[in-house]
Amino acid sequence: MSYEMAHAVEVLKGMSQSLSQEIREILAARPEVLARYQVVFGDEHLPALSEEEFRGFLSFRNNRHWKSLDRLGSAICKDMPRLRRALQILVDASLAPSANV
């Protein structure tokens, strides 16, 4: 095996291990994130969802899953009543999954 090939293999192994660690961290954080945001996005609270709560969710520090969502905060939160209605449709368990999108 050439040096270039061996180096590429080592780089890919490192990337794979790093990605695996990130996935483990996401999965480990899942119960905490669900406990926090199931209440926030629940049927009873969603109509009163504040911009601050939603912006908090957009932060990777809080959602522990999606990076860079916070960049969209201003545009998404521009019309909070519309955002709440859209989220209510998305989380409505009475609708078939295909009807939610």
N, C-alpha and C positions, 0 to 999 in steps of 0.2 A: 504494500500500500504506500502510495506516495505521501510525502510530508503534508502536502496540501489537503489530501483526502483525510489523513489522520487528524489534522487540525480541524477540518470541517466536522468530522465525527465528534470530536471533543466539544466543539462549540455547540453542536446540536444537543449533545447529552446535557450540557450545562443549562441550555435553554429549557429542555424538557424537565429537568429537576426543578428549575425555578418556577416554571409553569405549574408543575405538580404541587409545589409548596403554596403557590397563590390559590390554587383550587382548594387545597386543604384548609387554608385560612378562610376562604369564602364559606365553605361547608361548616366549619367550626363556628362561624359567626351567625349562621342561619337562625338558630333558635332565639338568640338575643334580638336579632333584627325583626324576626316575625313577631315576637312578643311586643316589641315597641310599635311596629307599624300596622299590625292587624287592628289595633285599637284606633289608630289615627285614620285608617282607610275603611273602618267598619261602618256599617249602615247607620248607626246612631250618631257617629261623630262626623262623618263625611260632609253633611250639609253645613257644618260649622268650621270646616277645615280652614285654618288660617294660612296666609301667605308664608309666615314664619315657619310653620310646621312643614309645609310642602317644600320650602327651600331647604329645610333641614334634611328632608328625605333625599333631596338631590345631591347632597354632599356624600362623597365616597366614605368619608369618615363615619357617617351614620348608616348609609345603606350597605356598606361593606361589599358591594357587588359590582356596581356600575361606576366607572370613572368618567369624569368630565360632564356629567349631567348638569352640574351646577352652572355651567356656562350658559345653559338655556333658561335659567331661572327668570330673568327679566321678561323674556318673550312669553314664556309659559304662564307666568303669574300676572300678566298684563290684564287679563279678564278673569278674575277669580270665580265669578258665578258660572261662566262657561266651563272653566276647568273643573269645577265641582260636578257639574252635570255630566261632563265627559267621563270623569272618574267613576261616577255612580253607574254609568252604563258599563264600563269596563269591569267593575267588581260585582255586578249584579249576578248572583248565583242562580237566580230563577231563569236566566236566559241561557240558551244553548251557547257553548263557546263560540261557534261561528257567528252567532247573532251579536256578540259583544264587540266585534271589530267592523 
